[in-house]
Amino acid sequence: MADSPFKANATSSNMCGVTLMNNQIGAQVAEVMRGKEGVTVTPLPSMIRVDAINRMDFDYDEISEALGEEPGFFDAAEFEESMSTHYGRMVHEDDRTIMFANPEDAAEYIGFDLPAAVSR
């Protein structure tokens, strides 16, 4: 009997991503991210998927410039307003939002110390 394509798989996908609104700001954010290594942008009728392998950085000043605005226009609040959902660990910094596929990779940014696994 063949394995089910719907069986559980607990291994890491090594992916992270966001869903942006398909409006002027979301489209421009997606366009900025399109050229970045390991990033895939998928436009859909009412949203835009931006997915990446391992990590992606949304640089606020780079996005502000692409929007034709002064540095500082695009920030964490603007990002949250344009985004409808995400997967992976999200870290907001003053100048960027960073998405991580694996929580371990974000540990230094969030002050999280991973304890060693104890086998019994």
N, CA, C and O atoms as a GROMACS GRO file, in nm:
protein
  480
    1MET      N    1   0.084  -0.118   0.000
    1MET     CA    2   0.000   0.000   0.000
    1MET      C    3   0.089   0.124   0.000
    1MET      O    4   0.187   0.130   0.074
    2ALA      N    5   0.056   0.222  -0.082
    2ALA     CA    6   0.136   0.345  -0.094
    2ALA      C    7   0.114   0.436   0.026
    2ALA      O    8   0.006   0.440   0.084
    3ASP      N    9   0.221   0.511   0.061
    3ASP     CA   10   0.208   0.610   0.169
    3ASP      C   11   0.113   0.721   0.128
    3ASP      O   12   0.106   0.759   0.012
    4SER      N   13   0.040   0.771   0.225
    4SER     CA   14  -0.054   0.880   0.200
    4SER      C   15   0.023   1.010   0.177
    4SER      O   16   0.119   1.037   0.249
    5PRO      N   17  -0.016   1.091   0.079
    5PRO     CA   18   0.049   1.221   0.059
    5PRO      C   19   0.013   1.320   0.170
    5PRO      O   20   0.069   1.429   0.178
    6PHE      N   21  -0.081   1.282   0.257
    6PHE     CA   22  -0.128   1.370   0.364
    6PHE      C   23  -0.074   1.333   0.501
    6PHE      O   24  -0.118   1.386   0.602
    7LYS      N   25   0.023   1.241   0.504
    7LYS     CA   26   0.076   1.199   0.634
    7LYS      C   27   0.155   1.313   0.699
    7LYS      O   28   0.205   1.402   0.630
    8ALA      N   29   0.164   1.309   0.831
    8ALA     CA   30   0.236   1.412   0.907
    8ALA      C   31   0.385   1.403   0.880
    8ALA      O   32   0.442   1.294   0.865
    9ASN      N   33   0.448   1.520   0.875
    9ASN     CA   34   0.592   1.528   0.855
    9ASN      C   35   0.644   1.635   0.950
    9ASN      O   36   0.620   1.754   0.928
   10ALA      N   37   0.715   1.595   1.054
   10ALA     CA   38   0.758   1.688   1.158
   10ALA      C   39   0.895   1.751   1.130
   10ALA      O   40   0.947   1.824   1.214
   11THR      N   41   0.953   1.724   1.014
   11THR     CA   42   1.082   1.784   0.982
   11THR      C   43   1.063   1.930   0.940
   11THR      O   44   0.957   1.968   0.890
   12SER      N   45   1.166   2.010   0.961
   12SER     CA   46   1.160   2.152   0.927
   12SER      C   47   1.155   2.170   0.775
   12SER      O   48   1.225   2.101   0.701
   13SER      N   49   1.073   2.263   0.730
   13SER     CA   50   1.067   2.296   0.588
   13SER      C   51   1.180   2.391   0.550
   13SER      O   52   1.211   2.406   0.432
   14ASN      N   53   1.240   2.454   0.650
   14ASN     CA   54   1.344   2.556   0.629
   14ASN      C   55   1.291   2.674   0.549
   14ASN      O   56   1.366   2.740   0.478
   15MET      N   57   1.162   2.700   0.561
   15MET     CA   58   1.097   2.809   0.488
   15MET      C   59   1.031   2.905   0.587
   15MET      O   60   0.992   2.867   0.697
   16CYS      N   61   1.020   3.030   0.544
   16CYS     CA   62   0.944   3.131   0.618
   16CYS      C   63   0.874   3.218   0.514
   16CYS      O   64   0.911   3.218   0.396
   17GLY      N   65   0.773   3.291   0.557
   17GLY     CA   66   0.704   3.374   0.459
   17GLY      C   67   0.596   3.461   0.517
   17GLY      O   68   0.558   3.449   0.634
   18VAL      N   69   0.547   3.550   0.431
   18VAL     CA   70   0.438   3.640   0.467
   18VAL      C   71   0.337   3.644   0.354
   18VAL      O   72   0.369   3.614   0.239
   19THR      N   73   0.216   3.681   0.389
   19THR     CA   74   0.112   3.710   0.291
   19THR      C   75   0.084   3.859   0.301
   19THR      O   76   0.049   3.909   0.408
   20LEU      N   77   0.100   3.929   0.189
   20LEU     CA   78   0.077   4.074   0.184
   20LEU      C   79  -0.055   4.104   0.114
   20LEU      O   80  -0.100   4.027   0.029
   21MET      N   81  -0.115   4.215   0.150
   21MET     CA   82  -0.233   4.260   0.077
   21MET      C   83  -0.190   4.297  -0.064
   21MET      O   84  -0.081   4.351  -0.085
   22ASN      N   85  -0.275   4.269  -0.160
   22ASN     CA   86  -0.245   4.304  -0.299
   22ASN      C   87  -0.295   4.446  -0.325
   22ASN      O   88  -0.393   4.468  -0.396
   23ASN      N   89  -0.223   4.542  -0.265
   23ASN     CA   90  -0.253   4.683  -0.287
   23ASN      C   91  -0.123   4.753  -0.326
   23ASN      O   92  -0.023   4.686  -0.350
   24GLN      N   93  -0.123   4.886  -0.332
   24GLN     CA   94  -0.005   4.958  -0.378
   24GLN      C   95   0.118   4.929  -0.290
   24GLN      O   96   0.227   4.905  -0.343
   25ILE      N   97   0.102   4.933  -0.160
   25ILE     CA   98   0.216   4.912  -0.072
   25ILE      C   99   0.260   4.765  -0.075
   25ILE      O  100   0.379   4.737  -0.088
   26GLY      N  101   0.166   4.672  -0.064
   26GLY     CA  102   0.201   4.531  -0.067
   26GLY      C  103   0.271   4.492  -0.196
   26GLY      O  104   0.368   4.415  -0.194
   27ALA      N  105   0.224   4.545  -0.309
   27ALA     CA  106   0.286   4.515  -0.438
   27ALA      C  107   0.428   4.569  -0.444
   27ALA      O  108   0.516   4.504  -0.501
   28GLN      N  109   0.452   4.686  -0.388
   28GLN     CA  110   0.586   4.743  -0.390
   28GLN      C  111   0.681   4.668  -0.296
   28GLN      O  112   0.798   4.647  -0.330
   29VAL      N  113   0.631   4.628  -0.180
   29VAL     CA  114   0.713   4.548  -0.088
   29VAL      C  115   0.752   4.417  -0.157
   29VAL      O  116   0.868   4.376  -0.150
   30ALA      N  117   0.657   4.353  -0.222
   30ALA     CA  118   0.685   4.228  -0.294
   30ALA      C  119   0.788   4.250  -0.405
   30ALA      O  120   0.875   4.166  -0.426
   31GLU      N  121   0.777   4.361  -0.474
   31GLU     CA  122   0.872   4.391  -0.582
   31GLU      C  123   1.014   4.409  -0.528
   31GLU      O  124   1.109   4.364  -0.590
   32VAL      N  125   1.028   4.475  -0.413
   32VAL     CA  126   1.159   4.490  -0.350
   32VAL      C  127   1.216   4.353  -0.314
   32VAL      O  128   1.335   4.328  -0.333
   33MET      N  129   1.132   4.265  -0.263
   33MET     CA  130   1.178   4.134  -0.217
   33MET      C  131   1.205   4.038  -0.333
   33MET      O  132   1.281   3.943  -0.318
   34ARG      N  133   1.144   4.061  -0.447
   34ARG     CA  134   1.153   3.970  -0.562
   34ARG      C  135   1.297   3.939  -0.602
   34ARG      O  136   1.327   3.825  -0.638
   35GLY      N  137   1.386   4.034  -0.598
   35GLY     CA  138   1.522   4.012  -0.645
   35GLY      C  139   1.617   3.954  -0.542
   35GLY      O  140   1.735   3.934  -0.572
   36LYS      N  141   1.569   3.927  -0.424
   36LYS     CA  142   1.658   3.879  -0.317
   36LYS      C  143   1.680   3.728  -0.327
   36LYS      O  144   1.591   3.653  -0.366
   37GLU      N  145   1.800   3.687  -0.292
   37GLU     CA  146   1.838   3.546  -0.300
   37GLU      C  147   1.750   3.459  -0.210
   37GLU      O  148   1.730   3.489  -0.093
   38GLY      N  149   1.700   3.350  -0.267
   38GLY     CA  150   1.620   3.254  -0.192
   38GLY      C  151   1.476   3.295  -0.169
   38GLY      O  152   1.402   3.225  -0.100
   39VAL      N  153   1.434   3.409  -0.227
   39VAL     CA  154   1.297   3.460  -0.208
   39VAL      C  155   1.213   3.430  -0.331
   39VAL      O  156   1.258   3.450  -0.444
   40THR      N  157   1.092   3.383  -0.308
   40THR     CA  158   0.995   3.358  -0.415
   40THR      C  159   0.873   3.445  -0.390
   40THR      O  160   0.817   3.446  -0.280
   41VAL      N  161   0.831   3.519  -0.493
   41VAL     CA  162   0.712   3.603  -0.485
   41VAL      C  163   0.605   3.543  -0.575
   41VAL      O  164   0.628   3.516  -0.693
   42THR      N  165   0.486   3.521  -0.516
   42THR     CA  166   0.375   3.462  -0.591
   42THR      C  167   0.254   3.554  -0.583
   42THR      O  168   0.186   3.558  -0.480
   43PRO      N  169   0.226   3.630  -0.691
   43PRO     CA  170   0.107   3.715  -0.690
   43PRO      C  171  -0.019   3.631  -0.708
   43PRO      O  172  -0.025   3.543  -0.794
   44LEU      N  173  -0.118   3.658  -0.626
   44LEU     CA  174  -0.248   3.592  -0.634
   44LEU      C  175  -0.354   3.701  -0.648
   44LEU      O  176  -0.322   3.818  -0.627
   45PRO      N  177  -0.478   3.667  -0.682
   45PRO     CA  178  -0.578   3.772  -0.705
   45PRO      C  179  -0.596   3.871  -0.589
   45PRO      O  180  -0.607   3.991  -0.613
   46SER      N  181  -0.600   3.823  -0.466
   46SER     CA  182  -0.628   3.916  -0.356
   46SER      C  183  -0.513   3.927  -0.256
   46SER      O  184  -0.526   3.996  -0.154
   47MET      N  185  -0.402   3.861  -0.283
   47MET     CA  186  -0.288   3.867  -0.191
   47MET      C  187  -0.160   3.837  -0.268
   47MET      O  188  -0.163   3.794  -0.384
   48ILE      N  189  -0.048   3.859  -0.200
   48ILE     CA  190   0.083   3.829  -0.258
   48ILE      C  191   0.160   3.747  -0.156
   48ILE      O  192   0.178   3.790  -0.042
   49ARG      N  193   0.206   3.630  -0.196
   49ARG     CA  194   0.287   3.544  -0.110
   49ARG      C  195   0.433   3.579  -0.131
   49ARG      O  196   0.479   3.591  -0.244
   50VAL      N  197   0.507   3.596  -0.021
   50VAL     CA  198   0.651   3.616  -0.026
   50VAL      C  199   0.712   3.511   0.066
   50VAL      O  200   0.697   3.517   0.188
   51ASP      N  201   0.780   3.414   0.007
   51ASP     CA  202   0.837   3.301   0.081
   51ASP      C  203   0.988   3.299   0.061
   51ASP      O  204   1.039   3.343  -0.042
   52ALA      N  205   1.059   3.248   0.161
   52ALA     CA  206   1.205   3.244   0.152
   52ALA      C  207   1.260   3.118   0.217
   52ALA      O  208   1.197   3.058   0.304
   53ILE      N  209   1.377   3.082   0.173
   53ILE     CA  210   1.451   2.973   0.234
   53ILE      C  211   1.532   3.031   0.350
   53ILE      O  212   1.611   3.123   0.331
   54ASN      N  213   1.512   2.977   0.468
   54ASN     CA  214   1.588   3.008   0.589
   54ASN      C  215   1.560   3.146   0.650
   54ASN      O  216   1.519   3.153   0.766
   55ARG      N  217   1.582   3.255   0.576
   55ARG     CA  218   1.570   3.389   0.634
   55ARG      C  219   1.544   3.492   0.524
   55ARG      O  220   1.589   3.477   0.411
   56MET      N  221   1.469   3.598   0.562
   56MET     CA  222   1.458   3.714   0.473
   56MET      C  223   1.444   3.840   0.556
   56MET      O  224   1.382   3.839   0.663
   57ASP      N  225   1.502   3.948   0.506
   57ASP     CA  226   1.502   4.077   0.573
   57ASP      C  227   1.421   4.177   0.491
   57ASP      O  228   1.445   4.193   0.372
   58PHE      N  229   1.326   4.243   0.556
   58PHE     CA  230   1.251   4.352   0.494
   58PHE      C  231   1.314   4.481   0.544
   58PHE      O  232   1.287   4.525   0.656
   59ASP      N  233   1.399   4.543   0.463
   59ASP     CA  234   1.472   4.664   0.499
   59ASP      C  235   1.379   4.784   0.479
   59ASP      O  236   1.338   4.815   0.367
   60TYR      N  237   1.346   4.852   0.589
   60TYR     CA  238   1.247   4.959   0.584
   60TYR      C  239   1.287   5.075   0.493
   60TYR      O  240   1.203   5.124   0.417
   61ASP      N  241   1.412   5.119   0.498
   61ASP     CA  242   1.453   5.232   0.413
   61ASP      C  243   1.453   5.193   0.265
   61ASP      O  244   1.419   5.275   0.180
   62GLU      N  245   1.490   5.070   0.235
   62GLU     CA  246   1.486   5.022   0.097
   62GLU      C  247   1.342   5.024   0.045
   62GLU      O  248   1.316   5.061  -0.069
   63ILE      N  249   1.250   4.983   0.129
   63ILE     CA  250   1.108   4.981   0.090
   63ILE      C  251   1.054   5.123   0.081
   63ILE      O  252   0.979   5.154  -0.011
   64SER      N  253   1.090   5.210   0.176
   64SER     CA  254   1.047   5.351   0.171
   64SER      C  255   1.091   5.414   0.041
   64SER      O  256   1.012   5.484  -0.024
   65GLU      N  257   1.216   5.391   0.001
   65GLU     CA  258   1.268   5.448  -0.124
   65GLU      C  259   1.189   5.396  -0.244
   65GLU      O  260   1.154   5.474  -0.333
   66ALA      N  261   1.161   5.266  -0.247
   66ALA     CA  262   1.084   5.208  -0.358
   66ALA      C  263   0.943   5.266  -0.365
   66ALA      O  264   0.883   5.274  -0.473
   67LEU      N  265   0.890   5.306  -0.249
   67LEU     CA  266   0.756   5.368  -0.245
   67LEU      C  267   0.761   5.516  -0.281
   67LEU      O  268   0.656   5.580  -0.291
   68GLY      N  269   0.882   5.570  -0.301
   68GLY     CA  270   0.895   5.712  -0.332
   68GLY      C  271   0.880   5.801  -0.209
   68GLY      O  272   0.847   5.919  -0.220
   69GLU      N  273   0.906   5.743  -0.093
   69GLU     CA  274   0.890   5.816   0.034
   69GLU      C  275   1.026   5.841   0.097
   69GLU      O  276   1.127   5.784   0.057
   70GLU      N  277   1.026   5.928   0.198
   70GLU     CA  278   1.147   5.958   0.274
   70GLU      C  279   1.184   5.838   0.361
   70GLU      O  280   1.097   5.759   0.399
   71PRO      N  281   1.316   5.823   0.393
   71PRO     CA  282   1.355   5.717   0.487
   71PRO      C  283   1.275   5.731   0.617
   71PRO      O  284   1.252   5.842   0.665
   72GLY      N  285   1.234   5.619   0.672
   72GLY     CA  286   1.156   5.621   0.795
   72GLY      C  287   1.006   5.612   0.772
   72GLY      O  288   0.931   5.588   0.867
   73PHE      N  289   0.960   5.631   0.648
   73PHE     CA  290   0.816   5.621   0.620
   73PHE      C  291   0.767   5.480   0.649
   73PHE      O  292   0.670   5.460   0.723
   74PHE      N  293   0.835   5.380   0.589
   74PHE     CA  294   0.794   5.242   0.608
   74PHE      C  295   0.858   5.191   0.736
   74PHE      O  296   0.980   5.202   0.754
   75ASP      N  297   0.777   5.137   0.826
   75ASP     CA  298   0.826   5.089   0.954
   75ASP      C  299   0.748   4.963   0.994
   75ASP      O  300   0.671   4.909   0.914
   76ALA      N  301   0.769   4.916   1.115
   76ALA     CA  302   0.703   4.794   1.161
   76ALA      C  303   0.550   4.806   1.156
   76ALA      O  304   0.481   4.710   1.123
   77ALA      N  305   0.498   4.924   1.188
   77ALA     CA  306   0.353   4.944   1.185
   77ALA      C  307   0.299   4.933   1.043
   77ALA      O  308   0.196   4.870   1.019
   78GLU      N  309   0.370   4.995   0.947
   78GLU     CA  310   0.329   4.986   0.806
   78GLU      C  311   0.338   4.841   0.758
   78GLU      O  312   0.252   4.793   0.684
   79PHE      N  313   0.443   4.773   0.801
   79PHE     CA  314   0.461   4.633   0.762
   79PHE      C  315   0.345   4.549   0.814
   79PHE      O  316   0.286   4.471   0.739
   80GLU      N  317   0.313   4.564   0.941
   80GLU     CA  318   0.202   4.488   1.002
   80GLU      C  319   0.069   4.518   0.934
   80GLU      O  320  -0.015   4.429   0.920
   81GLU      N  321   0.051   4.643   0.891
   81GLU     CA  322  -0.075   4.680   0.825
   81GLU      C  323  -0.086   4.617   0.686
   81GLU      O  324  -0.197   4.584   0.642
   82SER      N  325   0.026   4.599   0.618
   82SER     CA  326   0.025   4.542   0.484
   82SER      C  327   0.022   4.390   0.484
   82SER      O  328  -0.015   4.328   0.384
   83MET      N  329   0.062   4.329   0.595
   83MET     CA  330   0.074   4.185   0.605
   83MET      C  331  -0.052   4.126   0.669
   83MET      O  332  -0.103   4.180   0.766
   84SER      N  333  -0.101   4.016   0.613
   84SER     CA  334  -0.218   3.955   0.675
   84SER      C  335  -0.181   3.833   0.758
   84SER      O  336  -0.249   3.803   0.856
   85THR      N  337  -0.075   3.763   0.722
   85THR     CA  338  -0.032   3.646   0.800
   85THR      C  339   0.114   3.617   0.770
   85THR      O  340   0.171   3.668   0.674
   86HIS      N  341   0.173   3.533   0.854
   86HIS     CA  342   0.312   3.494   0.832
   86HIS      C  343   0.335   3.355   0.892
   86HIS      O  344   0.256   3.307   0.973
   87TYR      N  345   0.444   3.294   0.850
   87TYR     CA  346   0.490   3.171   0.917
   87TYR      C  347   0.640   3.181   0.934
   87TYR      O  348   0.710   3.241   0.852
   88GLY      N  349   0.689   3.122   1.040
   88GLY     CA  350   0.828   3.137   1.080
   88GLY      C  351   0.834   3.237   1.196
   88GLY      O  352   0.732   3.293   1.235
   89ARG      N  353   0.952   3.257   1.248
   89ARG     CA  354   0.972   3.351   1.359
   89ARG      C  355   0.994   3.491   1.302
   89ARG      O  356   1.081   3.511   1.218
   90MET      N  357   0.915   3.588   1.348
   90MET     CA  358   0.927   3.726   1.302
   90MET      C  359   0.991   3.811   1.411
   90MET      O  360   0.950   3.807   1.527
   91VAL      N  361   1.093   3.888   1.372
   91VAL     CA  362   1.161   3.978   1.464
   91VAL      C  363   1.158   4.118   1.405
   91VAL      O  364   1.209   4.140   1.296
   92HIS      N  365   1.098   4.214   1.478
   92HIS     CA  366   1.098   4.354   1.435
   92HIS      C  367   1.216   4.424   1.499
   92HIS      O  368   1.234   4.417   1.621
   93GLU      N  369   1.297   4.490   1.418
   93GLU     CA  370   1.403   4.576   1.468
   93GLU      C  371   1.370   4.719   1.426
   93GLU      O  372   1.272   4.740   1.354
   94ASP      N  373   1.449   4.816   1.468
   94ASP     CA  374   1.421   4.955   1.434
   94ASP      C  375   1.424   4.979   1.284
   94ASP      O  376   1.346   5.060   1.233
   95ASP      N  377   1.513   4.911   1.212
   95ASP     CA  378   1.531   4.938   1.070
   95ASP      C  379   1.485   4.827   0.976
   95ASP      O  380   1.497   4.840   0.855
   96ARG      N  381   1.433   4.717   1.032
   96ARG     CA  382   1.393   4.605   0.947
   96ARG      C  383   1.306   4.506   1.022
   96ARG      O  384   1.301   4.505   1.146
   97THR      N  385   1.239   4.422   0.945
   97THR     CA  386   1.173   4.303   1.000
   97THR      C  387   1.245   4.184   0.940
   97THR      O  388   1.269   4.178   0.819
   98ILE      N  389   1.280   4.089   1.026
   98ILE     CA  390   1.351   3.969   0.983
   98ILE      C  391   1.261   3.849   1.006
   98ILE      O  392   1.203   3.833   1.113
   99MET      N  393   1.250   3.765   0.906
   99MET     CA  394   1.176   3.640   0.915
   99MET      C  395   1.277   3.526   0.917
   99MET      O  396   1.368   3.520   0.835
  100PHE      N  397   1.258   3.434   1.012
  100PHE     CA  398   1.344   3.316   1.024
  100PHE      C  399   1.260   3.191   1.007
  100PHE      O  400   1.148   3.184   1.058
  101ALA      N  401   1.313   3.093   0.936
  101ALA     CA  402   1.243   2.966   0.921
  101ALA      C  403   1.246   2.886   1.050
  101ALA      O  404   1.149   2.818   1.084
  102ASN      N  405   1.357   2.894   1.123
  102ASN     CA  406   1.375   2.812   1.243
  102ASN      C  407   1.394   2.901   1.365
  102ASN      O  408   1.475   2.994   1.362
  103PRO      N  409   1.322   2.874   1.472
  103PRO     CA  410   1.334   2.957   1.593
  103PRO      C  411   1.477   2.964   1.646
  103PRO      O  412   1.517   3.066   1.701
  104GLU      N  413   1.553   2.858   1.629
  104GLU     CA  414   1.691   2.857   1.677
  104GLU      C  415   1.773   2.969   1.613
  104GLU      O  416   1.861   3.027   1.677
  105ASP      N  417   1.744   3.000   1.486
  105ASP     CA  418   1.818   3.105   1.416
  105ASP      C  419   1.784   3.244   1.469
  105ASP      O  420   1.864   3.337   1.454
  106ALA      N  421   1.668   3.258   1.529
  106ALA     CA  422   1.626   3.388   1.584
  106ALA      C  423   1.666   3.405   1.729
  106ALA      O  424   1.646   3.513   1.786
  107ALA      N  425   1.720   3.302   1.791
  107ALA     CA  426   1.747   3.301   1.936
  107ALA      C  427   1.826   3.423   1.981
  107ALA      O  428   1.792   3.482   2.083
  108GLU      N  429   1.932   3.462   1.909
  108GLU     CA  430   2.014   3.574   1.952
  108GLU      C  431   1.939   3.707   1.946
  108GLU      O  432   1.972   3.800   2.020
  109TYR      N  433   1.839   3.718   1.858
  109TYR     CA  434   1.762   3.842   1.844
  109TYR      C  435   1.657   3.857   1.952
  109TYR      O  436   1.619   3.968   1.988
  110ILE      N  437   1.608   3.743   2.004
  110ILE     CA  438   1.497   3.750   2.100
  110ILE      C  439   1.540   3.713   2.241
  110ILE      O  440   1.456   3.701   2.331
  111GLY      N  441   1.671   3.694   2.261
  111GLY     CA  442   1.720   3.662   2.395
  111GLY      C  443   1.675   3.527   2.444
  111GLY      O  444   1.653   3.507   2.563
  112PHE      N  445   1.662   3.434   2.352
  112PHE     CA  446   1.614   3.300   2.385
  112PHE      C  447   1.732   3.205   2.384
  112PHE      O  448   1.800   3.191   2.282
  113ASP      N  449   1.757   3.139   2.495
  113ASP     CA  450   1.866   3.043   2.504
  113ASP      C  451   1.807   2.904   2.498
  113ASP      O  452   1.726   2.865   2.582
  114LEU      N  453   1.848   2.829   2.399
  114LEU     CA  454   1.793   2.696   2.381
  114LEU      C  455   1.864   2.596   2.472
  114LEU      O  456   1.986   2.581   2.464
  115PRO      N  457   1.790   2.530   2.558
  115PRO     CA  458   1.853   2.432   2.646
  115PRO      C  459   1.893   2.307   2.568
  115PRO      O  460   1.831   2.273   2.467
  116ALA      N  461   1.996   2.240   2.614
  116ALA     CA  462   2.037   2.116   2.550
  116ALA      C  463   1.930   2.011   2.571
  116ALA      O  464   1.867   2.005   2.677
  117ALA      N  465   1.909   1.928   2.472
  117ALA     CA  466   1.811   1.821   2.483
  117ALA      C  467   1.862   1.717   2.581
  117ALA      O  468   1.980   1.682   2.581
  118VAL      N  469   1.773   1.669   2.664
  118VAL     CA  470   1.808   1.567   2.762
  118VAL      C  471   1.744   1.436   2.717
  118VAL      O  472   1.623   1.427   2.700
  119SER      N  473   1.829   1.335   2.699
  119SER     CA  474   1.773   1.206   2.659
  119SER      C  475   1.763   1.117   2.784
  119SER      O  476   1.850   1.120   2.871
  120ARG      N  477   1.659   1.041   2.789
  120ARG     CA  478   1.634   0.955   2.906
  120ARG      C  479   1.630   0.812   2.867
  120ARG      O  480   1.610   0.726   2.952
   0.00000   0.00000   0.00000
